[in-house]
Amino acid sequence: MSAKFRYWCGECGHKTPWLDEGEGAERLADHYLRRHPGTEPGGDFEIRAGEGQRSGCLGGVARLFLLFPG
């Protein structure tokens, strides 16, 4: 799944749709040009977890044992 980034504007409540990283950053920059001219783009982003990436607590503990065996 390539559409896993969503960017948030640091000046208002605008959020991009879920997009790939490059397109999301570009859309946020376009938003700043249109809505907040002269302001350096800021804000935040989130990464959508994929279906295969949800391992929960048990997955985290298992990773620790793989990183630091016996």
All heavy atoms as TSV, in Angstrom:
chain	resi	resn	atom	element	x	y	z
A	1	MET	N	N	0.853	-1.166	0.000
A	1	MET	CA	C	0.000	0.000	0.000
A	1	MET	C	C	0.899	1.227	0.000
A	1	MET	O	O	1.661	1.459	0.911
A	1	MET	CB	C	-0.875	-0.050	1.259
A	1	MET	CG	C	-1.548	1.224	1.553
A	1	MET	SD	S	-2.389	1.361	3.154
A	1	MET	CE	C	-2.664	-0.257	3.710
A	2	SER	N	N	0.815	2.044	-1.041
A	2	SER	CA	C	1.692	3.197	-1.128
A	2	SER	C	C	1.090	4.430	-0.459
A	2	SER	O	O	1.814	5.338	-0.100
A	2	SER	CB	C	2.024	3.498	-2.585
A	2	SER	OG	O	0.853	3.891	-3.271
A	3	ALA	N	N	-0.228	4.480	-0.306
A	3	ALA	CA	C	-0.876	5.651	0.281
A	3	ALA	C	C	-0.902	5.505	1.798
A	3	ALA	O	O	-1.901	5.128	2.383
A	3	ALA	CB	C	-2.283	5.807	-0.278
A	4	LYS	N	N	0.233	5.808	2.437
A	4	LYS	CA	C	0.274	5.592	3.871
A	4	LYS	C	C	0.709	6.810	4.679
A	4	LYS	O	O	0.934	6.709	5.865
A	4	LYS	CB	C	1.140	4.398	4.216
A	4	LYS	CG	C	2.599	4.538	3.901
A	4	LYS	CD	C	3.326	3.263	4.318
A	4	LYS	CE	C	4.815	3.464	4.333
A	4	LYS	NZ	N	5.514	2.299	4.841
A	5	PHE	N	N	0.806	7.990	4.049
A	5	PHE	CA	C	1.174	9.207	4.760
A	5	PHE	C	C	0.034	10.218	4.691
A	5	PHE	O	O	-0.592	10.380	3.653
A	5	PHE	CB	C	2.423	9.840	4.137
A	5	PHE	CG	C	3.671	9.047	4.361
A	5	PHE	CD1	C	4.035	8.043	3.483
A	5	PHE	CD2	C	4.477	9.294	5.454
A	5	PHE	CE1	C	5.178	7.295	3.685
A	5	PHE	CE2	C	5.629	8.554	5.671
A	5	PHE	CZ	C	5.982	7.553	4.785
A	6	ARG	N	N	-0.220	10.912	5.803
A	6	ARG	CA	C	-1.192	11.999	5.838
A	6	ARG	C	C	-0.525	13.172	6.547
A	6	ARG	O	O	-0.013	13.022	7.654
A	6	ARG	CB	C	-2.465	11.583	6.562
A	6	ARG	CG	C	-3.494	12.693	6.605
A	6	ARG	CD	C	-4.871	12.234	6.953
A	6	ARG	NE	N	-4.915	11.639	8.277
A	6	ARG	CZ	C	-6.016	11.138	8.806
A	6	ARG	NH1	N	-7.138	11.133	8.124
A	6	ARG	NH2	N	-5.990	10.623	10.012
A	7	TYR	N	N	-0.517	14.318	5.890
A	7	TYR	CA	C	0.138	15.515	6.412
A	7	TYR	C	C	-0.883	16.481	6.988
A	7	TYR	O	O	-1.982	16.633	6.444
A	7	TYR	CB	C	0.930	16.203	5.294
A	7	TYR	CG	C	2.160	15.426	4.901
A	7	TYR	CD1	C	2.080	14.319	4.074
A	7	TYR	CD2	C	3.397	15.790	5.388
A	7	TYR	CE1	C	3.206	13.597	3.734
A	7	TYR	CE2	C	4.539	15.076	5.054
A	7	TYR	CZ	C	4.426	13.982	4.225
A	7	TYR	OH	O	5.546	13.268	3.902
A	8	TRP	N	N	-0.514	17.153	8.078
A	8	TRP	CA	C	-1.371	18.120	8.760
A	8	TRP	C	C	-0.738	19.491	8.666
A	8	TRP	O	O	0.461	19.648	8.879
A	8	TRP	CB	C	-1.524	17.795	10.229
A	8	TRP	CG	C	-2.035	16.449	10.562
A	8	TRP	CD1	C	-2.503	15.482	9.712
A	8	TRP	CD2	C	-2.138	15.887	11.858
A	8	TRP	NE1	N	-2.879	14.371	10.398
A	8	TRP	CE2	C	-2.661	14.595	11.733
A	8	TRP	CE3	C	-1.826	16.354	13.133
A	8	TRP	CZ2	C	-2.897	13.772	12.820
A	8	TRP	CZ3	C	-2.056	15.529	14.205
A	8	TRP	CH2	C	-2.592	14.257	14.043
A	9	CYS	N	N	-1.550	20.498	8.407
A	9	CYS	CA	C	-1.085	21.873	8.375
A	9	CYS	C	C	-0.817	22.346	9.806
A	9	CYS	O	O	-1.568	22.034	10.720
A	9	CYS	CB	C	-2.143	22.757	7.722
A	9	CYS	SG	S	-1.714	24.504	7.711
A	10	GLY	N	N	0.249	23.114	9.998
A	10	GLY	CA	C	0.577	23.647	11.315
A	10	GLY	C	C	-0.135	24.952	11.626
A	10	GLY	O	O	-0.038	25.466	12.728
A	11	GLU	N	N	-0.863	25.496	10.648
A	11	GLU	CA	C	-1.532	26.783	10.834
A	11	GLU	C	C	-3.046	26.653	10.981
A	11	GLU	O	O	-3.681	27.514	11.582
A	11	GLU	CB	C	-1.247	27.702	9.630
A	11	GLU	CG	C	0.210	27.802	9.236
A	11	GLU	CD	C	1.097	28.300	10.360
A	11	GLU	OE1	O	0.694	29.228	11.082
A	11	GLU	OE2	O	2.198	27.738	10.529
A	12	CYS	N	N	-3.617	25.623	10.408
A	12	CYS	CA	C	-5.077	25.445	10.460
A	12	CYS	C	C	-5.376	23.955	10.581
A	12	CYS	O	O	-4.472	23.150	10.782
A	12	CYS	CB	C	-5.734	26.041	9.207
A	12	CYS	SG	S	-5.353	25.188	7.663
A	13	GLY	N	N	-6.586	23.561	10.439
A	13	GLY	CA	C	-6.972	22.164	10.617
A	13	GLY	C	C	-6.879	21.304	9.366
A	13	GLY	O	O	-7.364	20.173	9.367
A	14	HIS	N	N	-6.257	21.795	8.320
A	14	HIS	CA	C	-6.191	21.052	7.055
A	14	HIS	C	C	-5.351	19.787	7.189
A	14	HIS	O	O	-4.287	19.788	7.802
A	14	HIS	CB	C	-5.594	21.943	5.964
A	14	HIS	CG	C	-5.342	21.229	4.681
A	14	HIS	ND1	N	-6.354	20.911	3.808
A	14	HIS	CD2	C	-4.195	20.757	4.133
A	14	HIS	CE1	C	-5.833	20.273	2.769
A	14	HIS	NE2	N	-4.529	20.170	2.944
A	15	LYS	N	N	-5.857	18.690	6.612
A	15	LYS	CA	C	-5.114	17.428	6.512
A	15	LYS	C	C	-5.203	16.957	5.070
A	15	LYS	O	O	-6.247	17.064	4.436
A	15	LYS	CB	C	-5.730	16.344	7.397
A	15	LYS	CG	C	-5.601	16.594	8.866
A	15	LYS	CD	C	-6.212	15.448	9.653
A	15	LYS	CE	C	-6.163	15.742	11.132
A	15	LYS	NZ	N	-6.772	14.665	11.918
A	16	THR	N	N	-4.109	16.407	4.560
A	16	THR	CA	C	-4.154	15.829	3.221
A	16	THR	C	C	-4.847	14.469	3.310
A	16	THR	O	O	-4.916	13.879	4.387
A	16	THR	CB	C	-2.739	15.614	2.634
A	16	THR	OG1	O	-2.065	14.609	3.384
A	16	THR	CG2	C	-1.937	16.901	2.619
A	17	PRO	N	N	-5.310	13.950	2.188
A	17	PRO	CA	C	-5.760	12.549	2.206
A	17	PRO	C	C	-4.546	11.636	2.355
A	17	PRO	O	O	-3.401	12.088	2.308
A	17	PRO	CB	C	-6.428	12.379	0.842
A	17	PRO	CG	C	-5.935	13.491	-0.005
A	17	PRO	CD	C	-5.493	14.599	0.903
A	18	TRP	N	N	-4.785	10.345	2.529
A	18	TRP	CA	C	-3.679	9.380	2.609
A	18	TRP	C	C	-3.031	9.299	1.236
A	18	TRP	O	O	-3.690	8.997	0.242
A	18	TRP	CB	C	-4.203	8.009	3.028
A	18	TRP	CG	C	-4.673	7.971	4.439
A	18	TRP	CD1	C	-5.963	7.958	4.867
A	18	TRP	CD2	C	-3.862	7.944	5.613
A	18	TRP	NE1	N	-6.006	7.927	6.246
A	18	TRP	CE2	C	-4.725	7.918	6.728
A	18	TRP	CE3	C	-2.493	7.942	5.831
A	18	TRP	CZ2	C	-4.270	7.884	8.034
A	18	TRP	CZ3	C	-2.032	7.908	7.140
A	18	TRP	CH2	C	-2.918	7.876	8.228
A	19	LEU	N	N	-1.724	9.602	1.178
A	19	LEU	CA	C	-0.982	9.628	-0.081
A	19	LEU	C	C	0.387	9.013	0.133
A	19	LEU	O	O	0.761	8.697	1.260
A	19	LEU	CB	C	-0.803	11.087	-0.535
A	19	LEU	CG	C	-2.085	11.886	-0.761
A	19	LEU	CD1	C	-1.780	13.375	-0.844
A	19	LEU	CD2	C	-2.775	11.419	-2.026
A	20	ASP	N	N	1.164	8.865	-0.966
A	20	ASP	CA	C	2.547	8.457	-0.766
A	20	ASP	C	C	3.316	9.662	-0.222
A	20	ASP	O	O	2.837	10.790	-0.227
A	20	ASP	CB	C	3.169	7.864	-2.022
A	20	ASP	CG	C	3.375	8.866	-3.144
A	20	ASP	OD1	O	3.492	10.071	-2.881
A	20	ASP	OD2	O	3.435	8.433	-4.301
A	21	GLU	N	N	4.514	9.431	0.271
A	21	GLU	CA	C	5.257	10.460	1.003
A	21	GLU	C	C	5.499	11.716	0.171
A	21	GLU	O	O	5.256	12.832	0.632
A	21	GLU	CB	C	6.581	9.883	1.481
A	21	GLU	CG	C	7.355	10.797	2.385
A	21	GLU	CD	C	8.608	10.141	2.931
A	21	GLU	OE1	O	8.972	9.034	2.496
A	21	GLU	OE2	O	9.218	10.747	3.809
A	22	GLY	N	N	5.963	11.550	-1.044
A	22	GLY	CA	C	6.284	12.695	-1.891
A	22	GLY	C	C	5.069	13.521	-2.258
A	22	GLY	O	O	5.096	14.753	-2.194
A	23	GLU	N	N	4.005	12.846	-2.651
A	23	GLU	CA	C	2.794	13.563	-3.049
A	23	GLU	C	C	2.162	14.271	-1.856
A	23	GLU	O	O	1.656	15.383	-1.971
A	23	GLU	CB	C	1.782	12.623	-3.697
A	23	GLU	CG	C	0.588	13.367	-4.252
A	23	GLU	CD	C	-0.420	12.471	-4.949
A	23	GLU	OE1	O	-0.175	11.254	-5.046
A	23	GLU	OE2	O	-1.448	13.005	-5.392
A	24	GLY	N	N	2.191	13.643	-0.683
A	24	GLY	CA	C	1.634	14.273	0.511
A	24	GLY	C	C	2.364	15.551	0.877
A	24	GLY	O	O	1.750	16.581	1.180
A	25	ALA	N	N	3.695	15.508	0.836
A	25	ALA	CA	C	4.496	16.696	1.146
A	25	ALA	C	C	4.243	17.797	0.114
A	25	ALA	O	O	4.155	18.977	0.457
A	25	ALA	CB	C	5.970	16.323	1.184
A	26	GLU	N	N	4.104	17.401	-1.146
A	26	GLU	CA	C	3.824	18.358	-2.210
A	26	GLU	C	C	2.458	19.024	-2.014
A	26	GLU	O	O	2.321	20.240	-2.164
A	26	GLU	CB	C	3.853	17.612	-3.550
A	26	GLU	CG	C	4.314	18.446	-4.704
A	26	GLU	CD	C	4.496	17.572	-5.935
A	26	GLU	OE1	O	5.466	16.790	-5.965
A	26	GLU	OE2	O	3.647	17.678	-6.841
A	27	ARG	N	N	1.466	18.228	-1.670
A	27	ARG	CA	C	0.121	18.782	-1.433
A	27	ARG	C	C	0.113	19.742	-0.256
A	27	ARG	O	O	-0.574	20.750	-0.275
A	27	ARG	CB	C	-0.882	17.659	-1.182
A	27	ARG	CG	C	-1.169	16.823	-2.382
A	27	ARG	CD	C	-2.555	17.129	-2.949
A	27	ARG	NE	N	-2.923	16.104	-3.873
A	27	ARG	CZ	C	-3.944	15.279	-3.730
A	27	ARG	NH1	N	-4.713	15.358	-2.669
A	27	ARG	NH2	N	-4.195	14.366	-4.639
A	28	LEU	N	N	0.870	19.414	0.806
A	28	LEU	CA	C	0.937	20.314	1.951
A	28	LEU	C	C	1.621	21.625	1.549
A	28	LEU	O	O	1.161	22.706	1.928
A	28	LEU	CB	C	1.671	19.671	3.119
A	28	LEU	CG	C	1.706	20.500	4.399
A	28	LEU	CD1	C	0.293	20.740	4.939
A	28	LEU	CD2	C	2.566	19.830	5.451
A	29	ALA	N	N	2.685	21.552	0.751
A	29	ALA	CA	C	3.358	22.757	0.273
A	29	ALA	C	C	2.411	23.603	-0.581
A	29	ALA	O	O	2.365	24.829	-0.440
A	29	ALA	CB	C	4.615	22.393	-0.507
A	30	ASP	N	N	1.627	22.961	-1.442
A	30	ASP	CA	C	0.637	23.684	-2.257
A	30	ASP	C	C	-0.406	24.358	-1.373
A	30	ASP	O	O	-0.817	25.490	-1.627
A	30	ASP	CB	C	-0.062	22.736	-3.240
A	30	ASP	CG	C	0.859	22.267	-4.355
A	30	ASP	OD1	O	1.928	22.886	-4.572
A	30	ASP	OD2	O	0.513	21.254	-5.006
A	31	HIS	N	N	-0.838	23.670	-0.331
A	31	HIS	CA	C	-1.802	24.236	0.614
A	31	HIS	C	C	-1.234	25.503	1.247
A	31	HIS	O	O	-1.922	26.519	1.350
A	31	HIS	CB	C	-2.154	23.210	1.701
A	31	HIS	CG	C	-2.884	23.802	2.863
A	31	HIS	ND1	N	-4.232	24.101	2.823
A	31	HIS	CD2	C	-2.443	24.170	4.098
A	31	HIS	CE1	C	-4.590	24.628	3.985
A	31	HIS	NE2	N	-3.515	24.675	4.778
A	32	TYR	N	N	0.024	25.445	1.675
A	32	TYR	CA	C	0.652	26.620	2.287
A	32	TYR	C	C	0.731	27.776	1.297
A	32	TYR	O	O	0.495	28.932	1.670
A	32	TYR	CB	C	2.039	26.280	2.831
A	32	TYR	CG	C	2.015	25.914	4.292
A	32	TYR	CD1	C	1.715	24.618	4.694
A	32	TYR	CD2	C	2.263	26.861	5.274
A	32	TYR	CE1	C	1.683	24.272	6.032
A	32	TYR	CE2	C	2.224	26.533	6.618
A	32	TYR	CZ	C	1.938	25.237	6.993
A	32	TYR	OH	O	1.888	24.910	8.315
A	33	LEU	N	N	1.050	27.505	0.045
A	33	LEU	CA	C	1.115	28.568	-0.956
A	33	LEU	C	C	-0.239	29.234	-1.157
A	33	LEU	O	O	-0.330	30.453	-1.296
A	33	LEU	CB	C	1.621	28.014	-2.290
A	33	LEU	CG	C	3.113	27.697	-2.354
A	33	LEU	CD1	C	3.440	26.996	-3.676
A	33	LEU	CD2	C	3.935	28.963	-2.199
A	34	ARG	N	N	-1.302	28.426	-1.163
A	34	ARG	CA	C	-2.648	28.966	-1.384
A	34	ARG	C	C	-3.223	29.638	-0.139
A	34	ARG	O	O	-3.788	30.718	-0.229
A	34	ARG	CB	C	-3.601	27.848	-1.821
A	34	ARG	CG	C	-3.469	27.426	-3.262
A	34	ARG	CD	C	-4.608	26.501	-3.703
A	34	ARG	NE	N	-4.992	25.505	-2.716
A	34	ARG	CZ	C	-4.407	24.327	-2.537
A	34	ARG	NH1	N	-3.379	23.989	-3.277
A	34	ARG	NH2	N	-4.844	23.485	-1.627
A	35	ARG	N	N	-3.122	28.982	1.011
A	35	ARG	CA	C	-3.813	29.440	2.220
A	35	ARG	C	C	-2.965	30.260	3.182
A	35	ARG	O	O	-3.496	31.036	3.962
A	35	ARG	CB	C	-4.373	28.235	2.989
A	35	ARG	CG	C	-5.348	27.410	2.217
A	35	ARG	CD	C	-6.631	28.157	2.047
A	35	ARG	NE	N	-7.595	27.331	1.364
A	35	ARG	CZ	C	-8.875	27.556	1.357
A	35	ARG	NH1	N	-9.364	28.575	2.003
A	35	ARG	NH2	N	-9.662	26.754	0.684
A	36	HIS	N	N	-1.654	30.071	3.154
A	36	HIS	CA	C	-0.768	30.746	4.107
A	36	HIS	C	C	0.468	31.279	3.370
A	36	HIS	O	O	1.596	30.895	3.699
A	36	HIS	CB	C	-0.338	29.779	5.219
A	36	HIS	CG	C	-1.459	28.991	5.809
A	36	HIS	ND1	N	-2.453	29.555	6.586
A	36	HIS	CD2	C	-1.764	27.669	5.730
A	36	HIS	CE1	C	-3.307	28.621	6.961
A	36	HIS	NE2	N	-2.911	27.459	6.455
A	37	PRO	N	N	0.271	32.162	2.379
A	37	PRO	CA	C	1.409	32.651	1.595
A	37	PRO	C	C	2.425	33.365	2.494
A	37	PRO	O	O	2.067	34.071	3.422
A	37	PRO	CB	C	0.778	33.610	0.586
A	37	PRO	CG	C	-0.570	33.927	1.114
A	37	PRO	CD	C	-0.980	32.791	2.002
A	38	GLY	N	N	3.694	33.118	2.216
A	38	GLY	CA	C	4.755	33.744	2.985
A	38	GLY	C	C	5.104	33.030	4.277
A	38	GLY	O	O	6.021	33.419	4.977
A	39	THR	N	N	4.369	31.952	4.598
A	39	THR	CA	C	4.632	31.184	5.810
A	39	THR	C	C	5.397	29.926	5.441
A	39	THR	O	O	5.033	29.220	4.497
A	39	THR	CB	C	3.313	30.788	6.511
A	39	THR	OG1	O	2.559	31.971	6.769
A	39	THR	CG2	C	3.565	30.059	7.812
A	40	GLU	N	N	6.446	29.646	6.189
A	40	GLU	CA	C	7.233	28.419	5.970
A	40	GLU	C	C	6.352	27.209	6.292
A	40	GLU	O	O	5.750	27.152	7.362
A	40	GLU	CB	C	8.452	28.434	6.893
A	40	GLU	CG	C	9.407	27.299	6.668
A	40	GLU	CD	C	10.232	27.457	5.413
A	40	GLU	OE1	O	10.446	28.586	4.955
A	40	GLU	OE2	O	10.664	26.411	4.894
A	41	PRO	N	N	6.236	26.230	5.372
A	41	PRO	CA	C	5.416	25.052	5.659
A	41	PRO	C	C	5.867	24.333	6.926
A	41	PRO	O	O	7.055	24.158	7.174
A	41	PRO	CB	C	5.620	24.160	4.438
A	41	PRO	CG	C	5.974	25.108	3.345
A	41	PRO	CD	C	6.774	26.191	4.019
A	42	GLY	N	N	4.907	23.968	7.726
A	42	GLY	CA	C	5.177	23.248	8.966
A	42	GLY	C	C	4.082	22.230	9.197
A	42	GLY	O	O	3.420	21.803	8.273
A	43	GLY	N	N	3.862	21.869	10.413
A	43	GLY	CA	C	2.822	20.902	10.725
A	43	GLY	C	C	3.422	19.575	11.112
A	43	GLY	O	O	4.518	19.501	11.645
A	44	ASP	N	N	2.686	18.526	10.793
A	44	ASP	CA	C	3.093	17.190	11.201
A	44	ASP	C	C	2.576	16.196	10.176
A	44	ASP	O	O	1.900	16.564	9.223
A	44	ASP	CB	C	2.514	16.878	12.584
A	44	ASP	CG	C	3.333	15.866	13.351
A	44	ASP	OD1	O	4.274	15.283	12.789
A	44	ASP	OD2	O	3.015	15.639	14.527
A	45	PHE	N	N	2.883	14.936	10.388
A	45	PHE	CA	C	2.372	13.888	9.513
A	45	PHE	C	C	2.152	12.640	10.342
A	45	PHE	O	O	2.656	12.521	11.453
A	45	PHE	CB	C	3.331	13.605	8.347
A	45	PHE	CG	C	4.627	12.984	8.752
A	45	PHE	CD1	C	4.781	11.604	8.743
A	45	PHE	CD2	C	5.695	13.767	9.142
A	45	PHE	CE1	C	5.988	11.025	9.113
A	45	PHE	CE2	C	6.904	13.198	9.497
A	45	PHE	CZ	C	7.047	11.830	9.495
A	46	GLU	N	N	1.363	11.750	9.797
A	46	GLU	CA	C	1.172	10.446	10.441
A	46	GLU	C	C	1.363	9.365	9.399
A	46	GLU	O	O	1.203	9.591	8.211
A	46	GLU	CB	C	-0.191	10.352	11.115
A	46	GLU	CG	C	-1.369	10.448	10.179
A	46	GLU	CD	C	-2.698	10.402	10.911
A	46	GLU	OE1	O	-2.912	9.464	11.695
A	46	GLU	OE2	O	-3.517	11.302	10.684
A	47	ILE	N	N	1.740	8.198	9.867
A	47	ILE	CA	C	1.962	7.046	8.999
A	47	ILE	C	C	0.922	5.995	9.346
A	47	ILE	O	O	0.802	5.589	10.502
A	47	ILE	CB	C	3.379	6.475	9.189
A	47	ILE	CG1	C	4.425	7.549	8.895
A	47	ILE	CG2	C	3.580	5.246	8.301
A	47	ILE	CD1	C	5.834	7.131	9.221
A	48	ARG	N	N	0.178	5.588	8.329
A	48	ARG	CA	C	-0.858	4.568	8.539
A	48	ARG	C	C	-0.195	3.202	8.642
A	48	ARG	O	O	0.611	2.823	7.799
A	48	ARG	CB	C	-1.844	4.592	7.383
A	48	ARG	CG	C	-2.901	3.523	7.502
A	48	ARG	CD	C	-4.061	3.675	6.573
A	48	ARG	NE	N	-3.730	4.036	5.217
A	48	ARG	CZ	C	-4.657	4.330	4.315
A	48	ARG	NH1	N	-5.933	4.321	4.624
A	48	ARG	NH2	N	-4.303	4.660	3.099
A	49	ALA	N	N	-0.543	2.483	9.692
A	49	ALA	CA	C	-0.020	1.123	9.870
A	49	ALA	C	C	-0.713	0.194	8.887
A	49	ALA	O	O	-1.921	0.249	8.720
A	49	ALA	CB	C	-0.255	0.649	11.298
A	50	GLY	N	N	0.063	-0.655	8.243
A	50	GLY	CA	C	-0.492	-1.621	7.306
A	50	GLY	C	C	-1.077	-2.812	8.035
A	50	GLY	O	O	-0.852	-3.010	9.229
A	51	GLU	N	N	-1.820	-3.610	7.324
A	51	GLU	CA	C	-2.464	-4.787	7.925
A	51	GLU	C	C	-1.434	-5.741	8.522
A	51	GLU	O	O	-1.630	-6.309	9.560
A	51	GLU	CB	C	-3.311	-5.511	6.879
A	51	GLU	CG	C	-4.522	-4.727	6.445
A	51	GLU	CD	C	-5.469	-4.422	7.581
A	51	GLU	OE1	O	-5.744	-5.326	8.400
A	51	GLU	OE2	O	-5.939	-3.285	7.660
A	52	GLY	N	N	-0.291	-5.920	7.844
A	52	GLY	CA	C	0.702	-6.872	8.315
A	52	GLY	C	C	1.626	-6.324	9.386
A	52	GLY	O	O	2.487	-7.017	9.877
A	53	GLN	N	N	1.456	-5.061	9.765
A	53	GLN	CA	C	2.366	-4.440	10.708
A	53	GLN	C	C	1.833	-4.400	12.125
A	53	GLN	O	O	2.486	-3.901	13.015
A	53	GLN	CB	C	2.687	-3.018	10.256
A	53	GLN	CG	C	3.416	-2.964	8.943
A	53	GLN	CD	C	3.640	-1.538	8.494
A	53	GLN	OE1	O	3.117	-0.608	9.082
A	53	GLN	NE2	N	4.405	-1.378	7.444
A	54	ARG	N	N	0.664	-4.898	12.367
A	54	ARG	CA	C	0.069	-4.846	13.702
A	54	ARG	C	C	0.438	-6.090	14.475
A	54	ARG	O	O	-0.200	-7.123	14.368
A	54	ARG	CB	C	-1.453	-4.730	13.595
A	54	ARG	CG	C	-1.864	-3.436	12.953
A	54	ARG	CD	C	-3.351	-3.312	12.908
A	54	ARG	NE	N	-3.683	-2.112	12.155
A	54	ARG	CZ	C	-4.854	-1.869	11.638
A	54	ARG	NH1	N	-5.821	-2.726	11.791
A	54	ARG	NH2	N	-5.068	-0.776	10.972
A	55	SER	N	N	1.486	-5.987	15.269
A	55	SER	CA	C	1.925	-7.162	16.012
A	55	SER	C	C	1.609	-7.043	17.490
A	55	SER	O	O	1.698	-8.018	18.214
A	55	SER	CB	C	3.422	-7.376	15.805
A	55	SER	OG	O	4.128	-6.227	16.218
A	56	GLY	N	N	1.265	-5.856	17.958
A	56	GLY	CA	C	0.903	-5.669	19.354
A	56	GLY	C	C	2.075	-5.870	20.298
A	56	GLY	O	O	3.234	-5.881	19.910
A	57	CYS	N	N	1.766	-6.057	21.554
A	57	CYS	CA	C	2.776	-6.189	22.602
A	57	CYS	C	C	3.609	-7.458	22.407
A	57	CYS	O	O	4.822	-7.437	22.563
A	57	CYS	CB	C	2.094	-6.207	23.960
A	57	CYS	SG	S	3.241	-6.279	25.331
A	58	LEU	N	N	2.963	-8.547	22.067
A	58	LEU	CA	C	3.680	-9.803	21.894
A	58	LEU	C	C	4.721	-9.692	20.789
A	58	LEU	O	O	5.837	-10.187	20.931
A	58	LEU	CB	C	2.703	-10.940	21.593
A	58	LEU	CG	C	3.309	-12.332	21.490
A	58	LEU	CD1	C	4.029	-12.692	22.779
A	58	LEU	CD2	C	2.228	-13.349	21.195
A	59	GLY	N	N	4.381	-8.998	19.707
A	59	GLY	CA	C	5.343	-8.808	18.627
A	59	GLY	C	C	6.543	-7.993	19.076
A	59	GLY	O	O	7.673	-8.262	18.698
A	60	GLY	N	N	6.313	-6.990	19.922
A	60	GLY	CA	C	7.415	-6.185	20.449
A	60	GLY	C	C	8.330	-6.993	21.341
A	60	GLY	O	O	9.561	-6.871	21.277
A	61	VAL	N	N	7.758	-7.844	22.175
A	61	VAL	CA	C	8.566	-8.699	23.049
A	61	VAL	C	C	9.365	-9.692	22.207
A	61	VAL	O	O	10.551	-9.915	22.460
A	61	VAL	CB	C	7.665	-9.439	24.073
A	61	VAL	CG1	C	8.452	-10.478	24.840
A	61	VAL	CG2	C	7.016	-8.445	25.017
A	62	ALA	N	N	8.739	-10.254	21.184
A	62	ALA	CA	C	9.434	-11.201	20.309
A	62	ALA	C	C	10.611	-10.520	19.609
A	62	ALA	O	O	11.687	-11.114	19.485
A	62	ALA	CB	C	8.472	-11.784	19.283
A	63	ARG	N	N	10.439	-9.259	19.181
A	63	ARG	CA	C	11.529	-8.531	18.541
A	63	ARG	C	C	12.696	-8.335	19.499
A	63	ARG	O	O	13.854	-8.380	19.098
A	63	ARG	CB	C	11.042	-7.187	18.038
A	63	ARG	CG	C	10.435	-7.266	16.667
A	63	ARG	CD	C	10.210	-5.888	16.093
A	63	ARG	NE	N	8.913	-5.863	15.466
A	63	ARG	CZ	C	7.804	-5.414	16.016
A	63	ARG	NH1	N	7.801	-4.888	17.195
A	63	ARG	NH2	N	6.666	-5.451	15.370
A	64	LEU	N	N	12.412	-8.080	20.765
A	64	LEU	CA	C	13.473	-7.908	21.751
A	64	LEU	C	C	14.329	-9.165	21.862
A	64	LEU	O	O	15.550	-9.105	21.968
A	64	LEU	CB	C	12.899	-7.549	23.119
A	64	LEU	CG	C	12.403	-6.119	23.281
A	64	LEU	CD1	C	11.756	-5.946	24.641
A	64	LEU	CD2	C	13.543	-5.133	23.110
A	65	PHE	N	N	13.668	-10.335	21.854
A	65	PHE	CA	C	14.422	-11.577	21.941
A	65	PHE	C	C	15.251	-11.828	20.688
A	65	PHE	O	O	16.319	-12.414	20.759
A	65	PHE	CB	C	13.481	-12.762	22.196
A	65	PHE	CG	C	13.043	-12.830	23.626
A	65	PHE	CD1	C	11.741	-12.547	23.974
A	65	PHE	CD2	C	13.929	-13.174	24.643
A	65	PHE	CE1	C	11.317	-12.596	25.288
A	65	PHE	CE2	C	13.535	-13.225	25.956
A	65	PHE	CZ	C	12.223	-12.941	26.303
A	66	LEU	N	N	14.770	-11.346	19.541
A	66	LEU	CA	C	15.551	-11.495	18.323
A	66	LEU	C	C	16.754	-10.574	18.326
A	66	LEU	O	O	17.819	-10.919	17.847
A	66	LEU	CB	C	14.677	-11.200	17.101
A	66	LEU	CG	C	13.604	-12.242	16.796
A	66	LEU	CD1	C	12.705	-11.737	15.675
A	66	LEU	CD2	C	14.225	-13.563	16.421
A	67	LEU	N	N	16.596	-9.359	18.896
A	67	LEU	CA	C	17.696	-8.409	18.940
A	67	LEU	C	C	18.736	-8.759	20.005
A	67	LEU	O	O	19.929	-8.533	19.827
A	67	LEU	CB	C	17.160	-6.998	19.217
A	67	LEU	CG	C	16.353	-6.353	18.091
A	67	LEU	CD1	C	15.748	-5.054	18.570
A	67	LEU	CD2	C	17.240	-6.106	16.887
A	68	PHE	N	N	18.268	-9.271	21.126
A	68	PHE	CA	C	19.144	-9.581	22.257
A	68	PHE	C	C	18.999	-11.042	22.687
A	68	PHE	O	O	18.428	-11.335	23.720
A	68	PHE	CB	C	18.823	-8.661	23.451
A	68	PHE	CG	C	18.891	-7.208	23.117
A	68	PHE	CD1	C	17.734	-6.464	22.971
A	68	PHE	CD2	C	20.113	-6.573	22.958
A	68	PHE	CE1	C	17.783	-5.117	22.676
A	68	PHE	CE2	C	20.171	-5.233	22.652
A	68	PHE	CZ	C	19.017	-4.502	22.512
A	69	PRO	N	N	19.499	-11.969	21.861
A	69	PRO	CA	C	19.335	-13.383	22.211
A	69	PRO	C	C	20.173	-13.750	23.460
A	69	PRO	O	O	21.252	-13.223	23.665
A	69	PRO	CB	C	19.842	-14.117	20.974
A	69	PRO	CG	C	20.738	-13.160	20.281
A	69	PRO	CD	C	20.247	-11.775	20.632
A	70	GLY	N	N	19.584	-14.647	24.263
A	70	GLY	CA	C	20.169	-15.238	25.443
A	70	GLY	C	C	21.353	-14.582	25.956
A	70	GLY	O	O	22.058	-14.372	26.731
